[in-house]
Amino acid sequence: MKIHGGYTPKISGKPKSNVEELPLPGVLQLSLERGGLSYKPIVKNGQKVEFGDSLAEASLNGGTLLLPSPASAKVTLIQNNGKKSLALEVSDAGIIIGKYEKFQPQRITAEKMRQALAKGGIWPLFWSSRTGEIPALTETRLPKAIIVNCILTEPFRARGKVILRRSWNRIVAGIRFLPRLLVDYGTIQIILTARHDPVARMMYVDLAGHALVRFHSVPLLYPIENPRILSQAIRKSDSSFKKDDVIWAIDVQGVEALGACLAEGLPLYQRVVAAGGPGHSSPKHLCVRIGTPVTALMSEDNKPGGGKPPESLILRGGLIRGEPVDSVTGAVQYDDDAFFFLPSAAERQFISFMRPGFDRTSYLPCFASRITGAPDRHISTMQRGEKRPCIACGLCESACPARLIPQVLHRYLYRESLDEAEKAGLNLCVNCGLCTYICPSKIELQKQFLEAREQIRLEHEEIAAAASSKSEKNENSI
């Protein structure tokens, strides 16, 4: 399979391939916001909970999602700036194998499977092409395909190959459960690297007898892991898919958690995260309990009170789509797989906007790094630089995986022509952030597009509400 555009910048600080197990900290910090949903605590302040007990719940289209406790602990409810969170004072580091009911792939029903995944905290790891978000627990339109994505190309996210090598048996077990969620004759679409890769060969062998499984090799270009990009590519590669056929997607860590939940009775209690970037002195992959403070991921020199004050901005997520997280209060949550350490710029550099040097990278082919192949060692919080007007270079158009023309959309939005922007395909944007990252004028295109789409959504809701009100008045008058 191929995608249009795409780009993977080469940045120093790549995490090592081995996974280091971090000890369980004394206190775990859990957010009650996950996947756009706000969870309501169902435990009391000071209550003692066991590993796997439910801490909070959220409603999702008639169903209930739960947050499982990653450890046996004493709960403290915290409210800061109007946002609620939980602090768990760990009392027992042990993991109860078989905390939940165990199942066999051939005997579990789809209903039982949904309930178990909702209870274990795994259901929010699915994505649906019908809604563009978490599929409903009571969804009646079953997927014709489920994509299992083993490729994560955004720099400094936990690499799929690392997860595969570490948790092979759980991942294979998870894949064997997935057909229960499909329509009749649905397929499991597995996204891998080149077929000659040793890890890919292992999967071909272990799943060779499953008629529903299909394998696809993809280029290592960001944002190939985007579920909208993958679902569109699947439709193009297989003519049997109709326009309204539903496709779900889940990444390799999600499948690992699914296998552990259904085959071993374990809730979602840990994550493999990549801690790396130029601001981290020893980049590595870490297996941590959910709720582990971000300070535990830092190198000794950069910890508060260490050899020197922290000099990096910590981003939750990869290089391109990561969001800042507080280095003191931040913690690993249920969906995290990366923490990128971006060096803070101490001072401005002369003509830095031109990015001179043999070890600075750019999407443009006219930089010396294209000759040397050296990773960028000078990336910092000054990456965005000073904003300048659009120069119509066309880089955003060539890189956009959704085949949009971001520079044209930007001009429409600059003069507040929302209708024209909508007609030009604004709603087809996949939020990969690539146009913003490569823009030489440092224009925040993704932010602009997000705000415009939200404004359009609100306008459509107002129009629909007005039409509904008018219809009711007409009926009453009759």
Secondary structure, DSSP 4 states (H G I P E B T S, - for coil): ---SS-----BS-PPPSSEEEPPPPSEEEEESEETTEEPEE-S-TT-EE-TT-EEEEEEETTEEEEEE-SSEEEEEEEEETTEEEEEEEEEE----TTSSPP--TTT--HHHHHHHHHHTT-GGG-EETTTSSPPPTT--S--SEEEEE----STTSPPHHHHHHHSHHHHHHHHHHGGGGSPTT-EEEEEES-TTSHHHHHHHHHTTT-TTEEEEE--S-TTTT-HHHHHHHHHHH-TT--TT--EEEEEHHHHHHHHHHHHH---S-EEEEEEESTT-SS-EEEEEETT-BGGGGS-GGGSTTSSS---EEEEEB-TTT-EE--TTT-B--TT--EEEEEEPPSS--TTGGG--STT---SSTTSTHHHH-PPB----TTSS-S--------HHHHH-TT---HHHHHHHHHTT-HHHHHHTTGGG-----HHHHH-TT---HHHHHHHHHHHHHHHHHHHHHHHHHHHHHHHHH-
